[in-house]
Amino acid sequence: METTFLKSILDNDFYKFTMQHAVIKLFPKAKVRYGFINRGKHIFPEGFADLLRVSVDSMSDLRLTKEEKNYLAHYCPYLDPTYLDFLQGYSFDPSEVQISQEGSEISVTVEGFWYRTILWEVPLMALISELFYKASHLIRLNDEAIKNLTKEKIENYNKLGVSVLEFGTRRRHSYEVHDLVNKTLSNYGGQSFIGTSNVHFAMVNNKRPLGTHAHEWFMFHAAQYGFQVANFISLENWTKVYGGDLGIALTDTYTTEIFFNQFDKKYSKLFDGVRHDSGDPIEFAQKVIAHYTKMGIDPKSKVIVFSDSLNYDKVKKIVDFCQDKIKMSFGIGTNFTNDVGLPAMNMVIKLTDTKPDNIHWQGVVKLSDEKNKNTGTPEMIALAKQVLGIK
């Protein structure tokens, strides 16, 4: 059966590289574990783990090319030259990834130094998704149909006059579909399409990669410093590394309400805006606007990046509410890269445990604005809620 191989070490979301850069500077001795969660209860065919193993092992051959390094130096000047040198010498170590299968269930775990293993999550998910459709012999729409569907979507967003980002690497149907979608968005995107979180496709289409940080940044800080100060120290450390660049803050690792209690005037002014990733988007926008107003900051000078399972109808609803109140942009993932006439996969790979420098292994927690998106053991979730005063 045919397997799948990645074509570039940059075929990954940008925030993985920005976080890797920060981890190397601040937490070079930290270790972590990640685990695969099959939210959609997908049935994996016999032999799937072996196919995935072949694809993962092949990733050890990927290297940053001179052309790719020059691209990063040009478009991402806030990444230190020393980091780009490190990345040029970096290679995936497949021994960090454990894969097994029992019946129709697969288990995928990653363990090692955080600065190394941080790059595994997104390409692993992309491989799992693409291999699932291949191994299950599921037939997608043809290229012309996908092109027309994508063209129609971006033209509709153009009519709304909104800024759209492509965020779909982790649950894409395949590399080929991802490539076709980005080319179509670039050709017909007009003023709306501002780029992609995928660094490889940003380079292919001569655009700047987009993204900042993910939940794991805050989850690690909670393990290192405690739940009560995790948001604050996460933002402080991000500022130490980037000094105002990459200024979109993720709000919902320990609920948006807790985040805004710690998002003081200094950070509210310094960061360009916030990202919405769970919960009701209109309620979130109301909270954001109220927060900036309370801080004496004009909400119209800030931006919300909405990124939670978006499609045109959701975007239209958000635009109708936010228009003339606050700036907005929309990160659209699965609806772009896996809208191919087949059920889209629902899965994640999440940070599960950390071992900060001189501290024992401990489980990590994410308390989303949606309860079914919480991660962590029941005991650790209960502890986090107790410490943070969440009922």
C-alpha positions as CSV (number, residue, x, y, z in Angstrom):
1,M,0.0,0.0,0.0
2,E,1.3,3.5,-0.9
3,T,2.6,5.6,2.0
4,T,3.2,9.3,2.3
5,F,6.4,11.4,2.6
6,L,6.9,15.0,3.5
7,K,8.6,17.1,0.9
8,S,10.1,19.9,3.1
9,I,11.1,20.4,6.7
10,L,9.1,23.7,6.5
11,D,5.9,21.8,5.9
12,N,4.7,22.8,9.3
13,D,2.9,25.6,11.1
14,F,4.8,28.7,11.7
15,Y,4.1,28.9,15.4
16,K,6.1,25.7,15.9
17,F,9.2,27.4,14.7
18,T,8.6,30.6,16.6
19,M,8.1,28.5,19.8
20,Q,11.1,26.4,19.1
21,H,13.2,29.5,18.8
22,A,11.9,30.7,22.2
23,V,12.3,27.3,23.8
24,I,16.0,27.1,22.7
25,K,16.6,30.5,24.3
26,L,14.7,30.0,27.6
27,F,14.2,26.2,28.3
28,P,16.9,24.2,26.5
29,K,16.8,21.4,29.2
30,A,13.1,20.9,29.4
31,K,11.6,17.6,28.3
32,V,8.0,16.9,27.2
33,R,5.6,14.2,26.1
34,Y,2.8,14.5,23.5
35,G,-0.1,12.1,22.8
36,F,-2.5,11.5,20.0
37,I,-6.3,11.8,20.8
38,N,-8.8,10.3,18.4
39,R,-11.7,12.6,19.1
40,G,-13.6,11.5,16.0
41,K,-13.4,7.8,17.0
42,H,-12.0,7.1,13.5
43,I,-11.5,3.4,12.6
44,F,-8.0,2.9,11.4
45,P,-7.5,0.0,8.9
46,E,-5.2,-2.9,9.6
47,G,-1.5,-2.1,9.1
48,F,-2.0,1.6,9.5
49,A,0.6,1.9,12.2
50,D,3.2,0.3,10.0
51,L,2.4,2.8,7.2
52,L,2.8,5.7,9.6
53,R,6.0,4.3,10.9
54,V,7.5,4.3,7.4
55,S,6.5,7.9,6.8
56,V,7.8,9.0,10.2
57,D,11.1,7.2,9.7
58,S,11.6,9.0,6.3
59,M,11.4,12.4,8.0
60,S,14.9,11.9,9.3
61,D,16.1,12.8,5.8
62,L,14.6,16.2,5.8
63,R,16.9,19.2,6.0
64,L,16.6,22.9,5.7
65,T,17.9,24.0,2.3
66,K,19.9,27.1,1.7
67,E,17.0,28.6,-0.2
68,E,14.6,27.9,2.7
69,K,17.1,29.5,5.2
70,N,17.4,32.6,3.1
71,Y,13.6,32.8,2.9
72,L,13.3,32.7,6.7
73,A,16.1,35.3,7.1
74,H,14.3,37.7,4.7
75,Y,10.7,37.3,5.9
76,C,11.3,36.6,9.6
77,P,14.1,39.0,10.8
78,Y,13.1,38.4,14.5
79,L,14.5,34.8,14.3
80,D,18.1,34.9,15.4
81,P,20.8,33.9,12.9
82,T,22.0,31.4,15.5
83,Y,18.5,29.8,15.4
84,L,18.5,29.6,11.6
85,D,21.9,27.9,11.8
86,F,20.5,25.5,14.4
87,L,17.5,24.7,12.1
88,Q,19.9,24.1,9.2
89,G,21.6,21.4,11.2
90,Y,18.4,20.0,12.7
91,S,17.0,16.6,11.8
92,F,13.9,14.8,13.0
93,D,14.8,11.8,15.2
94,P,12.2,9.1,14.6
95,S,13.1,7.3,17.8
96,E,11.3,10.1,19.7
97,V,8.0,8.9,18.2
98,Q,6.3,5.6,19.4
99,I,3.6,4.2,17.2
100,S,1.4,1.1,17.9
101,Q,-1.9,-0.3,16.8
102,E,-4.5,-2.5,18.6
103,G,-7.4,-3.4,16.4
104,S,-8.7,-0.3,14.8
105,E,-7.1,2.0,17.4
106,I,-3.7,3.6,17.0
107,S,-1.4,5.1,19.7
108,V,1.1,7.8,18.9
109,T,3.3,9.4,21.6
110,V,6.3,11.7,21.4
111,E,8.9,12.2,24.1
112,G,12.2,14.1,24.3
113,F,13.7,17.5,24.7
114,W,11.1,20.2,24.1
115,Y,13.3,22.1,21.7
116,R,13.6,19.1,19.5
117,T,10.2,17.4,19.8
118,I,8.1,20.6,19.3
119,L,8.3,20.2,15.5
120,W,6.6,16.7,15.5
121,E,2.9,17.6,16.2
122,V,1.7,19.2,13.0
123,P,3.4,17.0,10.4
124,L,2.4,13.9,12.4
125,M,-1.2,15.0,12.2
126,A,-0.9,15.8,8.5
127,L,0.6,12.4,7.8
128,I,-2.1,10.6,9.9
129,S,-4.8,12.4,8.0
130,E,-3.4,11.8,4.5
131,L,-2.6,8.1,5.3
132,F,-6.0,7.5,6.7
133,Y,-7.8,8.5,3.5
134,K,-5.3,6.5,1.4
135,A,-5.4,3.4,3.5
136,S,-9.2,3.5,3.8
137,H,-9.5,3.8,0.0
138,L,-11.7,6.9,0.2
139,I,-12.0,8.9,-3.0
140,R,-12.1,12.7,-2.8
141,L,-13.5,15.3,-5.2
142,N,-11.3,15.9,-8.3
143,D,-8.9,18.8,-8.5
144,E,-11.2,21.0,-10.6
145,A,-14.0,20.6,-8.2
146,I,-11.8,21.5,-5.2
147,K,-10.4,24.5,-7.1
148,N,-13.9,25.8,-7.9
149,L,-15.0,25.3,-4.3
150,T,-12.0,27.2,-3.0
151,K,-12.4,29.9,-5.5
152,E,-16.1,30.4,-4.6
153,K,-15.2,30.5,-0.9
154,I,-12.5,33.2,-1.2
155,E,-14.6,35.3,-3.6
156,N,-17.3,35.3,-1.0
157,Y,-14.9,36.4,1.7
158,N,-13.7,39.1,-0.7
159,K,-17.2,40.3,-0.9
160,L,-17.3,40.5,2.9
161,G,-14.1,42.5,2.8
162,V,-12.4,40.4,5.5
163,S,-8.8,39.2,5.9
164,V,-8.5,35.4,5.6
165,L,-5.6,33.1,6.6
166,E,-5.2,29.5,5.7
167,F,-4.6,27.4,8.9
168,G,-5.3,23.9,7.6
169,T,-2.0,21.9,7.8
170,R,-2.8,19.6,10.6
171,R,-6.1,18.1,9.3
172,R,-5.5,18.5,5.6
173,H,-6.8,15.8,3.2
174,S,-3.4,15.6,1.6
175,Y,-0.3,17.6,0.5
176,E,-1.7,17.8,-3.0
177,V,-5.0,19.3,-1.9
178,H,-3.2,21.7,0.4
179,D,-1.0,22.8,-2.5
180,L,-4.0,23.3,-4.8
181,V,-6.0,25.2,-2.1
182,N,-3.1,27.6,-1.5
183,K,-2.5,28.2,-5.2
184,T,-6.2,28.9,-5.7
185,L,-6.3,31.3,-2.8
186,S,-3.3,33.1,-4.0
187,N,-4.7,33.4,-7.6
188,Y,-8.2,34.5,-6.6
189,G,-7.8,35.8,-3.0
190,G,-7.7,39.5,-4.0
191,Q,-7.4,41.7,-0.9
192,S,-8.9,39.0,1.4
193,F,-6.2,36.2,1.3
194,I,-3.3,37.4,3.4
195,G,-1.4,34.1,3.7
196,T,-0.9,30.8,5.4
197,S,0.4,29.4,8.7
198,N,2.3,26.7,6.7
199,V,5.8,27.9,6.2
200,H,6.5,25.7,3.1
201,F,3.4,26.9,1.2
202,A,4.1,30.5,2.3
203,M,7.5,30.2,0.7
204,V,6.1,28.5,-2.4
205,N,3.6,31.4,-2.9
206,N,6.0,34.1,-1.9
207,K,4.2,35.2,1.2
208,R,5.1,35.8,4.8
209,P,4.3,32.9,7.2
210,L,1.7,33.8,9.8
211,G,1.3,32.7,13.5
212,T,2.6,33.3,17.0
213,H,2.3,30.7,19.8
214,A,0.1,27.7,20.8
215,H,-1.5,26.4,24.0
216,E,1.5,24.3,24.8
217,W,3.5,27.5,25.5
218,F,1.1,28.4,28.3
219,M,0.7,24.8,29.5
220,F,4.4,24.4,30.0
221,H,4.6,27.7,31.9
222,A,1.9,26.4,34.3
223,A,3.9,23.3,35.0
224,Q,7.1,25.4,35.5
225,Y,5.7,28.3,37.5
226,G,2.1,27.5,38.6
227,F,-1.4,27.9,37.2
228,Q,-2.0,31.3,38.7
229,V,0.9,33.1,37.0
230,A,1.1,30.9,33.8
231,N,-0.6,33.5,31.5
232,F,1.4,36.4,32.8
233,I,4.8,34.7,32.7
234,S,4.1,33.2,29.3
235,L,3.4,36.7,27.9
236,E,6.5,38.1,29.6
237,N,8.8,35.4,28.2
238,W,7.3,35.8,24.8
239,T,8.0,39.5,25.0
240,K,11.6,38.8,26.2
241,V,12.2,36.8,23.0
242,Y,10.3,38.9,20.4
243,G,10.1,42.4,22.0
244,G,6.7,43.3,20.4
245,D,6.9,41.2,17.2
246,L,4.5,38.3,16.7
247,G,2.0,40.1,18.9
248,I,-1.2,38.0,18.8
249,A,-1.9,36.4,22.3
250,L,-3.8,33.2,22.7
251,T,-6.4,33.6,25.4
252,D,-8.1,30.3,26.3
253,T,-5.6,27.9,27.8
254,Y,-7.0,28.5,31.3
255,T,-10.3,30.2,30.1
256,T,-10.6,33.6,28.6
257,E,-11.9,35.1,31.8
258,I,-8.8,34.1,33.7
259,F,-6.6,35.4,30.9
260,F,-8.1,38.9,30.8
261,N,-7.7,39.2,34.6
262,Q,-3.9,38.9,33.9
263,F,-3.8,40.8,30.5
264,D,-2.9,44.1,32.1
265,K,-2.5,47.5,30.4
266,K,1.1,46.9,29.6
267,Y,0.4,43.7,27.6
268,S,-2.9,45.0,26.3
269,K,-1.0,47.8,24.7
270,L,2.0,45.8,23.6
271,F,0.2,42.9,21.9
272,D,-1.5,43.7,18.6
273,G,-4.5,41.6,19.6
274,V,-5.8,38.2,20.6
275,R,-6.7,34.9,19.0
276,H,-10.1,33.2,19.6
277,D,-9.9,29.4,19.5
278,S,-12.9,28.1,21.5
279,G,-16.2,29.1,22.8
280,D,-18.9,31.4,21.4
281,P,-17.1,33.9,19.1
282,I,-19.6,36.7,19.7
283,E,-19.4,36.4,23.5
284,F,-15.6,36.4,23.1
285,A,-15.7,39.6,21.0
286,Q,-17.8,41.3,23.6
287,K,-15.3,40.4,26.3
288,V,-12.4,41.6,24.2
289,I,-14.0,44.9,23.4
290,A,-15.1,45.4,27.0
291,H,-11.5,44.6,28.2
292,Y,-9.8,47.1,25.9
293,T,-12.4,49.8,26.7
294,K,-11.8,49.2,30.4
295,M,-8.1,49.6,29.8
296,G,-8.6,52.9,28.0
297,I,-7.5,51.4,24.7
298,D,-9.5,52.0,21.5
299,P,-10.7,48.5,20.4
300,K,-10.5,49.7,16.8
301,S,-6.7,49.8,17.2
302,K,-6.6,46.0,18.0
303,V,-7.4,42.8,16.2
304,I,-9.1,39.5,17.0
305,V,-7.9,36.5,15.0
306,F,-10.8,34.1,14.9
307,S,-9.8,30.5,14.3
308,D,-12.3,28.0,15.7
309,S,-13.9,25.7,13.1
310,L,-14.8,28.5,10.8
311,N,-16.9,28.5,7.6
312,Y,-18.6,31.3,5.7
313,D,-21.8,31.4,7.8
314,K,-19.8,31.7,11.0
315,V,-17.5,34.4,9.6
316,K,-20.5,36.4,8.3
317,K,-22.1,36.3,11.8
318,I,-18.9,37.5,13.4
319,V,-18.4,40.3,10.8
320,D,-21.9,41.5,11.3
321,F,-21.2,41.9,15.1
322,C,-17.6,43.2,15.0
323,Q,-17.9,45.6,12.1
324,D,-16.8,49.1,13.2
325,K,-16.1,47.8,16.7
326,I,-12.7,46.0,16.4
327,K,-10.4,44.8,13.6
328,M,-10.7,41.1,12.7
329,S,-9.1,38.4,10.6
330,F,-10.0,34.7,10.2
331,G,-7.8,31.7,10.3
332,I,-9.6,28.9,8.4
333,G,-8.3,25.4,8.5
334,T,-10.2,22.2,7.8
335,N,-12.9,24.1,5.7
336,F,-10.2,25.0,3.2
337,T,-7.8,22.0,3.2
338,N,-10.2,19.1,3.9
339,D,-13.5,20.0,2.2
340,V,-13.2,17.3,-0.4
341,G,-16.5,15.5,-0.3
342,L,-15.4,13.2,2.6
343,P,-15.9,13.4,6.4
344,A,-13.1,15.5,7.8
345,M,-11.0,13.9,10.6
346,N,-11.4,15.1,14.2
347,M,-8.1,14.5,16.1
348,V,-5.4,16.3,18.0
349,I,-1.9,15.7,19.3
350,K,-1.5,17.5,22.6
351,L,1.2,18.1,25.1
352,T,0.5,15.7,28.0
353,D,3.5,15.9,30.4
354,T,6.4,18.1,31.0
355,K,9.7,17.9,32.9
356,P,11.0,21.4,33.4
357,D,14.6,21.8,34.4
358,N,15.3,20.2,37.8
359,I,11.6,19.3,38.3
360,H,10.0,15.9,38.0
361,W,7.6,14.8,35.3
362,Q,4.1,16.1,35.7
363,G,0.9,16.2,33.7
364,V,-0.2,19.4,32.0
365,V,-3.7,20.9,31.8
366,K,-5.7,23.0,29.3
367,L,-9.0,24.5,30.4
368,S,-10.7,25.5,27.2
369,D,-13.7,27.8,27.0
370,E,-15.4,24.6,25.8
371,K,-15.4,21.9,28.4
372,N,-15.1,19.1,25.8
373,K,-11.8,20.6,24.7
374,N,-10.2,20.3,28.2
375,T,-7.1,18.2,28.3
376,G,-5.3,16.6,31.3
377,T,-6.1,14.0,33.9
378,P,-9.2,14.5,36.0
379,E,-7.0,15.1,39.0
380,M,-4.9,17.8,37.4
381,I,-7.9,19.5,35.8
382,A,-9.6,19.6,39.3
383,L,-6.4,21.0,40.8
384,A,-6.1,23.7,38.1
385,K,-9.7,24.7,38.6
386,Q,-9.2,24.9,42.4
387,V,-6.1,27.0,42.1
388,L,-7.7,29.3,39.6
389,G,-11.1,29.5,41.4
390,I,-13.0,28.0,38.4
391,K,-16.3,26.2,39.4
